[in-house]
Amino acid sequence: MAWIRNRPLGLVYHDPAQAQSGYTLFSSVGGHHATLLDPEGAIVHRWHHSEGIQYARLLANGNLLVSTLPPKEADGLEQLGGLQGALVELDWRGQTVWEYRNPALHHDHLRLENGDTLILTWRKLPEGLTERVRGGHPDESDPERMWGDVVQRIDPHGTVLYEWRSWEHLDVDEDLICPLEGRKEWTHANSLDLTPDGRLLISFRQTDTVGMVDFETGDFTWKWGPGVLSHQHHASWLESGRVLVFDNGCHRRHRGTYSEVLEVDPASNEIAWNYKAGTIHAFFSSFLSGAERLANGNTFITEGASGRLFEVTPEGETVWEYVSAFNYQLGFGPSPAVFRAHRYPLDDPRFSGKTLSKEPYLELNARIERGLVIEEGSG
């Protein structure tokens, strides 16, 4: 998104006839709230957690599963983006009903129907493997052994029931780190999803790869992306059998720097649909971000770095657009960044019996409507 000094904040545009009516859930990286918006962009509910809320998903029971801020010390992992201190389940009032702590947690989580949870963690690669991993540029701060991605399934008590170690199924000759990225970690997984037949769908940013994994064998049944993707986020399964991906595009080869949302058919590796801005550099986020397909066929997009949330039709027309007013101090300065946002239908049963009202947030909504930036601690 083009950054202007007095850029608009809050709801920028809404076409009710074409937009998917619903509530939008988002949280700011570095912040302590998750915020729910009505279709007109007004805040109608907020959750707060003292340890921070970097990312949140609504669960089937109506509770909120959130990732907290990272620990200050984590054996060197604090140098990596996406680190989290804990997973916490909050009820509608923001009370903790479940939590899981692990200093190696990062990026994404997925609650399963039986109550178990899929999580992403980091672990040091086995001895001797770091030297064999190709690509990336070395730095004097690199660890002696790189970090590798692990997917775990934990039960409600936090017991690990299953573990998939990425390096056991990667190929040092194929899974190459982008030459412009560092060598602190190999793959940098940033999203988890499941296919209807139970395979894991995972996105690896460092190697420009999305893939599907057979849980029984641990092997990839599909890997795709190098040469097309550039440091993508949020690979999600569609009912059509295709995969939707937010391609950040920050290190494209010979094709300029811009972001794009792609819908790829794993059966053929053909691109079935894509979205990019008509003015090519008007849509770009070098990190974070996501995209999800809505029930009406539109696509809801999180342009993470700028805190811009918007909905487009299959033809690429923007029909709903919102810019976050919440700024938080990150390592590189104040930022409105949003990891990933979600849209939920107005008649979603998880909202049944809940109070959703603008009344408690009249002052906050008014400040946003006036274009005032909300700094940490003031909102």
Secondary structure, 3 states (H helix, E strand, C coil): CCCCCCCCCEEEEECCCCCCCEEEEEEECCCCEEEEECCCCCEEEEEECCCCCCEEEECCCCCEEEECCCCCCCCCHHHCCCECCEEEEECCCCCEEEEEECCCEEEEEEECCCCCEEEEEEEECCCCCCCCCCEEECCCCCCCCCEEEEEEEECCCCCEEEEEEHHHCCCCCCCCEEEEEECCECCCEEEEEECCCCCEEEEECCCCEEEEECCCCCCEEEEECECCECCCEEEEECCCCCEEEEECCCCCCCCCCCCEEEEEECCCCEEEEEECCCCHHHCCCCCCCEEEECCCCCEEEEEHHHCEEEEECCCCCEEEEEECCEEEEECCEEECCECCCEEEECCCHHHCCCCCCCHHHHHHHHHHHCCCCEECCCC
